[in-house]
């Protein structure tokens, strides 16, 4: 009876060892399956969710301001991420102002004798973009994510960062005034009556509020 109890004890102990060993083996395999090269995980963020403006690729309006967003993903450090995001926002500002000005000038000239003057509109767009002081754009909000990326050597960390910069709509209107005044001066200097009339038409519509 004593021998049987001893045998039972040894058998139970052996079964326990085998069970634990099998569990460790299965756990180890599961851990290996979880590794995905290049998989990224957000380990830190400046807010609980990514704001809607961070998804915008063009300008948007907010509280009387024109806002231009820019972003960068997987930058090596936070300072670099901020510089690259700002550069992207400035590039967006130039492109968006050009598109916005083209739309407004084209619409303002539609139905007039000058609505086919494409060369004038192109020059007016360029002058308008040049008249905007990009260094004077005001910083808006910023959103940051710290990213952990799985690699063969372990993990590495990087930053996703998005931000936007703001231009007062009144400053944009002033930039259009400066551009059109410059166009008017060039037209008169060259005695280009058609261009002069186009500039005057756009200035009249701008002053009347038809071109905001």
C-alpha positions as CSV (number, residue, x, y, z in Angstrom):
1,X,0.0,0.0,0.0
2,X,2.8,2.3,0.9
3,X,4.6,1.4,-2.4
4,X,1.5,2.2,-4.4
5,X,1.1,5.6,-2.7
6,X,4.8,6.4,-3.5
7,X,4.3,5.3,-7.1
8,X,1.2,7.5,-7.4
9,X,3.1,10.5,-5.9
10,X,6.0,10.0,-8.3
11,X,3.5,9.7,-11.3
12,X,1.6,12.8,-10.3
13,X,4.9,14.7,-9.9
14,X,6.1,13.6,-13.3
15,X,2.7,14.6,-14.9
16,X,3.0,18.0,-13.3
17,X,6.5,18.5,-14.7
18,X,5.4,17.5,-18.2
19,X,2.3,19.8,-18.0
20,X,4.4,22.8,-16.9
21,X,7.0,22.1,-19.6
22,X,4.4,21.8,-22.2
23,X,2.8,25.0,-21.1
24,X,6.1,26.8,-21.3
25,X,6.7,25.4,-24.8
26,X,3.2,26.5,-26.0
27,X,3.7,29.9,-24.4
28,X,7.0,30.3,-26.1
29,X,5.6,29.5,-29.5
30,X,2.7,31.9,-28.9
31,X,5.2,34.6,-28.1
32,X,7.1,34.0,-31.3
33,X,3.8,34.1,-33.3
34,X,3.1,37.6,-31.9
35,X,6.3,39.0,-33.4
36,X,5.5,40.8,-36.7
37,X,8.4,42.6,-38.3
38,X,7.5,46.2,-38.9
39,X,4.4,46.2,-36.7
40,X,3.8,49.6,-35.1
41,X,2.1,50.4,-31.9
42,X,1.3,53.8,-30.4
43,X,2.9,53.8,-26.9
44,X,2.3,57.5,-26.2
45,X,0.0,60.2,-27.6
46,X,-0.7,63.9,-26.8
47,X,-4.4,63.2,-26.7
48,X,-6.8,60.3,-26.6
49,X,-7.6,60.4,-30.3
50,X,-6.2,61.8,-33.5
51,X,-8.0,65.1,-34.3
52,X,-10.0,65.5,-37.5
53,X,-7.8,68.3,-38.7
54,X,-4.8,66.0,-38.8
55,X,-6.4,64.1,-41.7
56,X,-6.9,67.2,-43.8
57,X,-4.6,67.6,-46.8
58,X,-5.8,71.1,-47.8
59,X,-6.7,74.2,-45.9
60,X,-9.7,74.6,-43.6
61,X,-11.3,77.5,-41.9
62,X,-11.7,78.0,-38.2
63,X,-12.8,81.1,-36.3
64,X,-11.9,83.6,-39.0
65,X,-8.6,81.9,-39.8
66,X,-7.3,80.0,-42.8
67,X,-5.5,76.9,-41.4
68,X,-2.9,74.8,-43.1
69,X,-1.9,71.5,-41.7
70,X,1.2,69.4,-42.2
71,X,2.5,66.2,-40.7
72,X,5.3,63.6,-40.7
73,X,5.4,60.0,-39.7
74,X,8.1,57.9,-38.1
75,X,10.6,60.7,-37.5
76,X,13.7,59.7,-35.5
77,X,13.2,62.3,-32.8
78,X,10.6,64.8,-31.6
79,X,12.5,67.9,-32.6
80,X,13.0,66.6,-36.1
81,X,9.3,65.7,-36.3
82,X,8.3,69.3,-35.4
83,X,10.6,70.8,-38.0
84,X,9.4,68.5,-40.8
85,X,5.7,68.9,-39.8
86,X,6.1,72.7,-40.0
87,X,7.8,72.5,-43.4
88,X,4.9,70.4,-44.6
89,X,2.4,72.9,-43.3
90,X,4.2,75.8,-45.0
91,X,4.2,73.9,-48.3
92,X,0.5,73.2,-47.9
93,X,-0.1,76.9,-47.2
94,X,1.6,78.0,-50.5
95,X,-0.3,75.4,-52.5
96,X,-3.6,76.0,-50.8
97,X,-3.4,79.8,-51.2
98,X,-2.6,79.4,-54.9
99,X,-5.6,77.1,-55.4
100,X,-7.9,79.3,-53.4
101,X,-6.8,82.5,-55.2
102,X,-7.2,80.8,-58.6
103,X,-10.7,79.7,-57.7
104,X,-11.7,83.2,-56.5
105,X,-10.2,85.1,-59.4
106,X,-11.6,82.8,-62.0
107,X,-15.1,83.0,-60.5
108,X,-14.9,86.8,-60.2
109,X,-14.0,87.1,-63.8
110,X,-16.5,84.6,-65.1
111,X,-19.0,86.3,-67.5
112,X,-16.8,89.4,-67.9
113,X,-14.8,90.4,-71.0
114,X,-11.6,89.4,-69.1
115,X,-12.7,85.9,-68.1
116,X,-10.4,84.2,-70.7
117,X,-7.3,86.1,-69.6
118,X,-5.5,83.1,-68.2
119,X,-2.1,84.7,-68.2
120,X,-3.3,87.5,-65.9
121,X,-4.9,85.1,-63.5
122,X,-1.7,83.0,-63.3
123,X,0.4,86.0,-62.5
124,X,-2.1,87.3,-60.0
125,X,-2.0,83.9,-58.2
126,X,1.8,84.0,-58.0
127,X,1.8,87.5,-56.7
128,X,-0.8,86.7,-54.1
129,X,1.1,83.7,-52.8
130,X,4.3,85.8,-52.7
131,X,2.4,88.5,-50.8
132,X,1.5,86.2,-47.9
133,X,4.1,86.4,-45.1
134,X,4.6,82.7,-44.2
135,X,6.8,83.6,-41.3
136,X,3.9,85.5,-39.8
137,X,1.6,82.4,-39.7
138,X,0.4,81.6,-36.2
139,X,0.9,78.2,-34.7
140,X,-2.3,76.3,-34.0
141,X,-2.7,72.9,-32.4
142,X,-0.3,70.0,-32.5
143,X,-0.8,66.2,-32.2
144,X,2.0,63.8,-31.4
145,X,2.3,60.0,-31.3
146,X,5.3,58.0,-30.1
147,X,5.5,54.8,-32.1
148,X,7.1,51.5,-31.2
149,X,8.2,49.5,-34.2
150,X,9.2,45.8,-34.0
151,X,12.5,44.9,-35.7
152,X,14.7,41.9,-35.9
153,X,16.9,43.5,-33.3
154,X,14.1,44.3,-30.9
155,X,12.1,47.5,-31.1
156,X,12.9,51.1,-32.2
157,X,10.9,54.3,-31.5
158,X,9.8,57.1,-33.7
159,X,7.4,60.0,-33.8
160,X,4.3,60.9,-35.8
161,X,3.5,64.6,-35.5
162,X,0.8,66.8,-37.0
163,X,0.3,70.5,-36.6
164,X,-1.4,73.4,-38.3
165,X,-0.6,77.1,-38.8
166,X,-3.1,79.9,-39.2
167,X,-3.5,83.0,-41.4
168,X,-6.1,85.6,-40.6
169,X,-8.6,85.8,-43.4
170,X,-8.2,89.6,-43.3
171,X,-4.4,89.1,-43.9
172,X,-5.2,86.9,-46.9
173,X,-7.5,89.6,-48.3
174,X,-4.8,92.2,-47.8
175,X,-2.4,89.9,-49.7
176,X,-4.8,89.9,-52.6
177,X,-5.1,93.7,-52.5
178,X,-1.3,94.0,-52.7
179,X,-1.1,91.5,-55.5
180,X,-3.8,93.1,-57.6
181,X,-2.4,96.6,-57.0
182,X,1.0,95.3,-58.2
183,X,-0.7,93.8,-61.3
184,X,-2.5,97.1,-62.0
185,X,0.8,99.0,-61.8
186,X,2.5,96.6,-64.2
187,X,-0.4,96.8,-66.6
188,X,-0.4,100.6,-66.6
189,X,3.4,100.7,-67.0
190,X,3.2,98.4,-70.0
191,X,0.1,100.3,-71.3
192,X,-1.8,97.0,-71.3
193,X,-5.4,98.1,-71.3
194,X,-6.8,94.6,-71.2
195,X,-4.8,93.7,-68.1
196,X,-5.5,97.0,-66.5
197,X,-9.2,96.4,-66.9
198,X,-8.9,92.9,-65.5
199,X,-7.1,94.2,-62.4
200,X,-9.7,96.9,-61.9
201,X,-12.5,94.4,-62.2
202,X,-11.0,92.1,-59.6
203,X,-10.2,95.0,-57.3
204,X,-13.8,96.3,-57.5
205,X,-15.1,92.8,-56.7
206,X,-12.7,92.5,-53.8
207,X,-13.6,95.8,-52.4
208,X,-17.3,95.0,-52.7
209,X,-16.9,91.7,-51.0
210,X,-17.7,89.6,-54.0
211,X,-14.2,88.2,-53.8
212,X,-13.5,87.5,-50.1
